[in-house]
Amino acid sequence: MNNRINTLYFSPTGTTEKIVTGIAEKIAEHNGGNTTISNIDFTLPEARKKVFSFSRDDLVIAGVPVYAGRVPNVLLKFLNTISGNGAAAVAIVLYGNRDYDDALIELKSILESNGFQVIAGGAFIGEHSFSTTLGGSRPDEQDMAAAGEFAAKIYDKIKTPGEDSAVVVRGNKPYREYYRLKDQNGDSVSILKVTPRTSSDCLDCKLCAEVCPMGSIDPDDVSKITGICIKCCACIKKCPVGAKYFDDENYLWHKHELEAKFTDTRREPEYFI
């Protein structure tokens, strides 16, 4: 069993972080506490300017949220700068109760192309970035119990390695296209340029600017968006007075459509080892 575990995650609202760190901590427990855990949070822009490299002595638990059924394309440049050098890795994706589509197989392929040996993969559910009801309050106790079971299986696999430690995960190659939004008439629409509004309730606490993973909120005037918005909704969910919101018609329709179609069915974690 490797005595060094590294978590590596992008988690604007904390859901991916909860699963990734939870798995790492459970693996460490199974190893009798003889394991050091290093957490690498690359959510904010400054962290993605650093270069990270691992070795065969490392176990890396890497996690990203699912955006439109894929690995967020804004992360691809950074992810492809990481050097695995033969390190064992676990690929984790987290989605908002719709589907993870090809995100897990895509993350696995990215890690493998950068020198990691991916020994396991998992897809977990978290509260959707657009909503508080779709996947609401997840990951919950049941999800964390599943993460614990997964961690135990990872530990067993590492402790007794076989000749072939590779894992097969669900997904398609070539990857399907990014999930496309449609308006109320069924026509394809884009919300790429849609940005959040700021109400008069704003306290100018600057928290939204601090948590924006793209560094796109002007700290001198938090009502101004100076870069791209990936709709992670960190600024909305973390605002202490609810001053951030979206009012775009297509965004609101898509949010309503997702909640109407996918809230009533509870999707469960899937893992592959």
C-alpha positions in Angstrom: 0.0 0.0 0.0 1.3 3.4 -1.0 1.9 5.6 2.1 1.3 8.8 0.2 -2.2 9.8 -0.9 -2.8 13.0 -2.8 -6.2 14.4 -3.5 -6.5 16.5 -6.6 -9.9 18.3 -7.2 -11.8 21.1 -8.8 -14.8 21.9 -6.5 -16.5 25.3 -6.7 -19.3 24.4 -4.3 -17.5 21.8 -2.3 -19.3 18.6 -3.4 -16.5 17.1 -5.4 -14.1 17.9 -2.6 -16.3 16.1 -0.1 -16.2 12.9 -2.0 -12.6 12.9 -3.0 -11.3 13.8 0.4 -13.7 11.3 2.0 -12.4 8.5 -0.1 -8.8 9.4 0.6 -9.4 9.5 4.4 -11.1 6.1 4.4 -8.2 4.5 2.5 -5.8 6.0 5.0 -7.9 4.5 7.8 -7.7 1.1 6.3 -3.9 1.5 6.2 -3.8 1.9 9.9 -3.2 5.6 9.9 0.3 5.1 8.4 -0.6 7.3 5.5 0.0 11.0 4.8 -2.7 12.9 2.8 -1.9 16.0 0.7 -4.9 17.9 -0.6 -4.4 19.8 -3.9 -7.4 22.1 -4.6 -7.1 23.5 -8.1 -10.5 25.3 -8.0 -9.1 28.8 -8.0 -7.0 30.3 -10.9 -3.8 30.7 -9.0 -3.6 27.0 -8.2 -3.9 26.1 -11.9 -0.7 28.1 -12.6 1.3 25.6 -10.6 2.9 22.5 -12.0 2.2 19.2 -10.2 4.2 16.0 -10.6 3.8 12.6 -8.9 5.7 9.3 -8.8 5.1 5.6 -8.5 5.1 6.0 -4.7 1.9 8.1 -4.9 -1.8 7.3 -5.0 -3.8 10.2 -6.5 -7.5 10.6 -6.0 -8.5 13.0 -8.8 -12.0 14.5 -9.0 -13.9 17.0 -11.2 -17.6 17.9 -11.6 -19.5 16.9 -14.8 -20.4 19.8 -17.0 -22.8 19.0 -19.9 -21.8 15.3 -19.7 -18.1 15.8 -20.0 -15.0 17.0 -18.1 -15.2 20.8 -18.0 -13.3 22.0 -21.0 -11.9 24.9 -19.1 -9.8 22.4 -17.1 -8.3 20.5 -20.0 -5.2 22.7 -20.4 -4.4 22.4 -16.7 -5.1 18.7 -16.4 -2.7 18.0 -19.3 0.1 19.7 -17.5 0.1 17.2 -14.6 2.7 14.4 -14.7 1.8 11.0 -13.3 5.1 9.3 -13.8 3.5 5.9 -13.1 1.5 7.0 -10.1 -1.6 5.0 -9.3 -4.8 7.1 -9.7 -8.5 6.9 -9.0 -10.7 8.9 -11.3 -13.8 10.5 -9.7 -16.6 12.6 -11.4 -19.5 14.2 -9.6 -22.8 15.1 -11.3 -26.1 16.7 -10.4 -28.4 13.6 -10.7 -29.0 13.7 -14.5 -26.1 11.6 -15.9 -22.3 11.6 -16.1 -22.4 10.6 -19.7 -18.8 10.3 -20.9 -17.1 12.4 -18.2 -15.6 9.4 -16.3 -14.1 7.7 -19.3 -12.8 11.1 -20.5 -11.1 11.8 -17.1 -9.6 8.3 -17.0 -8.2 8.8 -20.5 -6.7 12.2 -19.6 -5.0 10.8 -16.6 -3.6 7.8 -18.5 -2.3 10.0 -21.3 -0.4 11.9 -18.6 1.4 8.9 -17.1 -1.0 7.7 -14.4 -2.1 4.1 -13.9 -5.8 4.4 -13.3 -6.8 1.6 -11.0 -10.4 2.6 -10.2 -13.1 5.1 -11.2 -16.3 6.4 -9.7 -19.3 8.6 -10.4 -21.0 10.2 -7.5 -23.9 12.6 -7.1 -23.9 16.1 -5.6 -26.3 19.0 -5.5 -26.6 20.4 -9.0 -24.9 23.7 -9.4 -28.1 25.3 -10.9 -30.4 24.0 -8.2 -31.0 23.3 -4.5 -33.6 20.5 -5.2 -31.9 18.5 -7.9 -29.5 16.3 -6.0 -30.3 18.5 -3.0 -27.9 18.3 -0.1 -25.9 15.6 -1.7 -23.5 13.9 -1.2 -25.4 12.8 1.9 -24.7 10.0 4.4 -25.8 7.3 2.0 -23.4 8.7 -0.6 -20.5 8.9 1.9 -21.2 5.3 2.9 -20.8 4.3 -0.8 -17.6 6.3 -0.9 -16.4 4.4 2.1 -17.2 1.0 0.5 -15.4 2.1 -2.7 -12.4 3.2 -0.6 -12.2 -0.3 1.0 -12.2 -2.0 -2.4 -9.5 0.4 -3.6 -7.4 -0.4 -0.5 -7.8 -4.2 -1.1 -6.8 -3.8 -4.8 -3.6 -1.8 -3.9 -2.7 -4.2 -1.0 -2.9 -7.2 -3.3 -2.0 -6.0 -6.8 -2.5 -8.3 -9.7 -0.7 -8.4 -13.0 -3.3 -6.2 -14.6 -4.5 -3.3 -12.4 -6.3 -1.5 -15.2 -10.0 -0.7 -14.8 -12.8 -0.5 -17.4 -15.4 2.3 -16.7 -18.7 3.2 -18.4 -18.6 5.6 -21.3 -18.1 6.0 -25.0 -15.2 6.6 -27.3 -15.3 8.8 -29.3 -17.0 10.9 -26.6 -20.5 12.1 -27.2 -21.0 15.8 -27.8 -21.6 18.1 -24.9 -25.1 18.1 -23.6 -27.1 20.7 -25.6 -29.7 23.0 -24.2 -33.0 23.5 -25.9 -35.6 26.3 -25.4 -39.3 25.8 -24.8 -39.8 25.3 -28.5 -37.2 22.6 -28.7 -34.6 24.7 -30.5 -31.0 24.5 -29.5 -29.8 27.5 -27.5 -26.6 28.5 -25.8 -26.1 30.1 -22.3 -22.3 30.3 -22.6 -22.4 34.1 -22.5 -25.0 34.4 -19.7 -23.7 35.9 -16.5 -25.2 36.3 -13.0 -26.8 39.5 -11.8 -26.3 41.3 -8.5 -29.2 42.7 -6.5 -29.3 45.7 -4.3 -29.0 43.3 -1.3 -25.3 43.0 -2.0 -23.1 43.8 1.0 -20.0 44.2 -1.1 -18.2 41.6 1.0 -16.2 40.5 -2.0 -16.8 36.8 -1.2 -18.2 36.1 -4.7 -15.0 37.5 -6.3 -12.9 35.3 -4.0 -14.7 32.1 -4.8 -15.1 32.5 -8.6 -13.0 29.7 -10.1 -12.4 31.7 -13.2 -11.4 34.9 -11.5 -14.1 36.6 -13.5 -15.8 38.8 -10.9 -14.3 42.3 -10.5 -13.5 42.7 -6.8 -13.7 46.5 -7.2 -17.3 46.2 -8.6 -18.7 42.7 -8.0 -21.6 43.4 -10.3 -19.1 43.3 -13.2 -18.1 40.1 -14.9 -14.7 40.5 -16.6 -14.2 37.0 -17.9 -16.0 33.8 -18.7 -18.7 32.4 -16.5 -18.9 28.5 -16.3 -22.2 28.5 -14.4 -20.7 26.7 -11.4 -22.9 29.0 -9.2 -20.3 29.2 -6.4 -21.0 33.0 -6.2 -24.8 32.3 -5.9 -24.6 29.5 -3.4 -22.0 31.1 -1.2 -23.4 34.6 -1.1 -24.5 35.3 2.5 -27.5 37.4 1.5 -28.6 35.8 -1.8 -27.6 38.8 -3.9 -26.4 36.8 -6.9 -28.9 35.3 -9.3 -29.5 34.4 -13.0 -32.4 35.9 -14.8 -31.8 34.7 -18.4 -34.9 33.1 -19.9 -33.1 30.2 -21.4 -31.0 29.5 -18.3 -34.2 29.5 -16.1 -36.0 27.2 -18.5 -33.1 24.8 -18.5 -33.0 24.8 -14.7 -36.8 24.2 -14.6 -36.5 21.4 -17.2 -33.7 19.6 -15.3 -35.6 19.8 -12.0 -38.8 18.6 -13.6 -37.2 15.6 -15.3 -34.6 14.4 -12.8 -35.5 15.4 -9.3 -37.9 12.6 -8.4 -35.5 9.8 -9.3 -32.5 9.3 -7.0 -29.4 8.3 -8.9 -26.9 6.2 -7.0 -23.1 6.2 -7.1 -21.4 3.8 -9.5 -17.8 2.7 -9.1 -15.5 0.5 -11.1 -12.5 -1.4 -9.9 
